[in-house]
Amino acid sequence: MRCAISSRAGQVLARGYLYIQKEDDGELRLNFESDRGTLIEGGIIEPDGNMNRASQTLMDRFFETWHMSDLTLTAGPRV
């Protein structure tokens, strides 16, 4: 899924793709890869498909990457 990560002020920090990757052990992981090739790994998706923990891990990693809180992920075909 195409998406953009923006700061609280509206500055686009990265554009790229949000996707699910199948791990070697069969678990599914939520990831973001920027158009510049930076990979940010999120968490593992629960067996029932719940992505709350996986997305929280991804947002925590966004904070570690950009040292900013209140980031916004916008998804859509034209971001």
Secondary structure per residue as TSV (DSSP state, phi and psi in degrees):
chain	resnum	aa	ss	phi	psi
A	1	M	-	360.0	128.9
A	2	R	E	-72.1	136.4
A	3	C	E	-155.1	168.8
A	4	A	E	-132.2	146.3
A	5	I	E	-109.8	124.3
A	6	S	E	-123.0	150.6
A	7	S	-	-79.8	172.2
A	8	R	T	-58.4	-32.0
A	9	A	T	-80.8	-5.5
A	10	G	S	96.5	0.3
A	11	Q	-	-72.4	129.0
A	12	V	E	-77.1	117.3
A	13	L	E	-86.8	-32.8
A	14	A	E	-161.4	149.5
A	15	R	E	-121.4	147.1
A	16	G	E	175.7	-147.4
A	17	Y	E	-128.2	135.5
A	18	L	E	-97.7	126.8
A	19	Y	E	-148.8	166.0
A	20	I	E	-107.5	128.6
A	21	Q	E	-113.0	134.0
A	22	K	E	-86.4	122.4
A	23	E	-	-78.1	166.5
A	24	D	T	-59.9	-31.2
A	25	D	T	-87.1	5.6
A	26	G	S	93.5	-10.8
A	27	E	-	-72.7	156.1
A	28	L	E	-106.8	133.8
A	29	R	E	-120.2	138.6
A	30	L	E	-89.4	122.7
A	31	N	E	-128.3	160.8
A	32	F	E	-127.3	131.4
A	33	E	E	-124.7	123.3
A	34	S	E	-76.0	162.7
A	35	D	T	-62.0	-22.2
A	36	R	T	-89.1	2.0
A	37	G	S	95.8	4.1
A	38	T	-	-76.3	125.2
A	39	L	E	-101.6	126.6
A	40	I	E	-118.9	114.0
A	41	E	E	-84.8	131.6
A	42	G	E	-94.2	-159.0
A	43	G	E	-92.6	178.2
A	44	I	E	-81.1	136.0
A	45	I	-	-78.8	135.1
A	46	E	-	-60.8	152.4
A	47	P	T	-57.1	-28.4
A	48	D	T	-84.3	3.4
A	49	G	-	93.2	-4.5
A	50	N	-	-65.2	127.4
A	51	M	-	-109.5	13.0
A	52	N	H	-59.4	-52.6
A	53	R	H	-67.3	-39.8
A	54	A	H	-63.5	-42.2
A	55	S	H	-72.9	-33.8
A	56	Q	H	-64.5	-40.9
A	57	T	H	-62.1	-42.5
A	58	L	H	-62.3	-44.2
A	59	M	H	-64.2	-37.6
A	60	D	H	-61.2	-39.5
A	61	R	H	-72.0	-31.8
A	62	F	H	-60.7	-43.8
A	63	F	H	-60.6	-44.0
A	64	E	H	-62.6	-34.0
A	65	T	H	-75.6	-48.1
A	66	W	H	-104.9	-5.7
A	67	H	-	54.3	40.8
A	68	M	-	-136.4	144.4
A	69	S	S	-103.8	176.5
A	70	D	S	58.6	39.0
A	71	L	-	-78.5	151.7
A	72	T	E	-119.8	130.9
A	73	L	E	-103.4	121.0
A	74	T	E	-113.2	126.6
A	75	A	E	-113.5	148.3
A	76	G	S	159.7	170.1
A	77	P	T	-71.4	-18.7
A	78	R	T	-117.8	21.1
A	79	V	-	-90.5	360.0
